[in-house]
Amino acid sequence: MINKMEYSWVEIDLSALVHNLNEVRRVVAPKVEICAVVKADAYGHGAEKIAETLADNGVSKFAVANLKEGKQLRQAGIPGSIILLQPSFPEEAQEIIDFHLTPTVLTLDFAKKLDQISKKRNKSYPVHIKVDTGMGRLGVSLDSFWEFVEKIKNLKNLKIEGVFSHFAKAHSDNDFSEKQLRLFKNLIKGSENKGIHIPCRHMANSAGILNYPDSHFNLVRPGVILYGLYPDDAKEYPKKISLKPVMSLKSRIIFAKEVKAGCGLSYNHTYHLTKKAVIATLPIGYSHGYSRVLSNKTEIIFRGKKYPQTGTICMDSLLVNLGKAEPERGEEVVLMGRQGRAIITAEEIAKKSGTINYEITCRFGMNAEKEYI
Ligand SMILES: *Cc1c(COP(=O)(O)O)cnc(C)c1O
């Protein structure tokens, strides 16, 4: 529960999360498993609570970036597989095993260390190998893939449970994505031909799930769509899906007064009142992820209606022009989300900030108190 004295917070709608999960299930075949991507504190939504809710709703695979994030989930009691998408350092091998995390193996030094430690257990330890089919980021390069697989196979205390790749342009470039997909498929065919059976194959992020049913294999890795956001809101997807945003950003009025026509507002007076108005102060600013770049560009919802945010956004406050309204001190306002008929989306804020919806929820969630409903 939110402390009623809380100034600003993000509201996380867990029923929307479950709705989105079911939508993902609807567009993938029943045999396809879902690996929920909950890295970066579940895109700002709070990884523990998000993973717990997904686990309660039948998700048994999760993906995070690294040991630190994986450990946090285990300590919160999250069961199932937790895949570490980024490679780890050899010094992290012991804890990875202690916390039963599933690492991505891209380097031999780490693999050897893991092998050495897992020797003491009498069960081979599962790992995934990532291959770079065109992202140009993490992953073993295609040319050295087989050589690397042979080396890992020689480490008898490891077993290659999964192989995966990542789309670079699944939301924007069909030809390139099809090419990546072809390369990955060839690799899987090649491994079967060589008698190397890797049970878990995965490639699809949210855009892959929506655009390329062929990329689902037996596991998909949805991130942003679970949080109710589209990977690219401008696009029509072949797989129709109806999402509900999970995060809202809320605050309350801590002060309001009538200001005279002609007055300048906030630092540098970037805004002047053309007529007298009630100016309310909200206790939220760029230190809460509400970027200063948004100054004089956004709106805030008060009593179900939008009002302009005015003047330069400060570190921990911003101003709203409420015109003739008479707000009560402590009254709730919405900076992102819905109130009455009015709605402000992450995409609108992203566009005005020069970024994408993914970054908006990460930012807002970073330091905020969270209220789960
Ligand atoms: C972040 C990430 C995902 C999820 O991406 P979305 O676009 O949010 O669905 C999937 N796979 C990898 C490797 C990632 O890093």
The ligand as an SDF file (V2000), in Angstrom:
LIG
                    3D

 15 15  0  0  0  0  0  0  0  0999 V2000
   15.3910   -6.9640  -23.7190 C   0  0  0  0  0  0  0  0  0  0  0  0
   15.4660   -8.2150  -24.4920 C   0  0  0  0  0  0  0  0  0  0  0  0
   14.2990   -8.8680  -24.9270 C   0  0  0  0  0  0  0  0  0  0  0  0
   12.9120   -8.2690  -24.7930 C   0  0  0  0  0  0  0  0  0  0  0  0
   12.7440   -7.2520  -25.7350 O   0  0  0  0  0  0  0  0  0  0  0  0
   11.3100   -6.5310  -25.9590 P   0  0  0  0  0  0  0  0  0  0  0  0
   11.4910   -5.7300  -27.1720 O   0  0  0  0  0  0  0  0  0  0  0  0
   11.0790   -5.7090  -24.7350 O   0  0  0  0  0  0  0  0  0  0  0  0
   10.3140   -7.6230  -26.0850 O   0  0  0  0  0  0  0  0  0  0  0  0
   14.4400  -10.0920  -25.5410 C   0  0  0  0  0  0  0  0  0  0  0  0
   15.6590  -10.6320  -25.7240 N   0  0  0  0  0  0  0  0  0  0  0  0
   16.8050  -10.0300  -25.3480 C   0  0  0  0  0  0  0  0  0  0  0  0
   18.1120  -10.6860  -25.5970 C   0  0  0  0  0  0  0  0  0  0  0  0
   16.7510   -8.7980  -24.7340 C   0  0  0  0  0  0  0  0  0  0  0  0
   17.8760   -8.1800  -24.3620 O   0  0  0  0  0  0  0  0  0  0  0  0
  1  2  1  0
  2  3  1  0
  2 14  2  0
  3  4  1  0
  3 10  2  0
  4  5  1  0
  5  6  1  0
  6  7  2  0
  6  8  1  0
  6  9  1  0
 10 11  1  0
 11 12  2  0
 12 13  1  0
 12 14  1  0
 14 15  1  0
M  END
$$$$
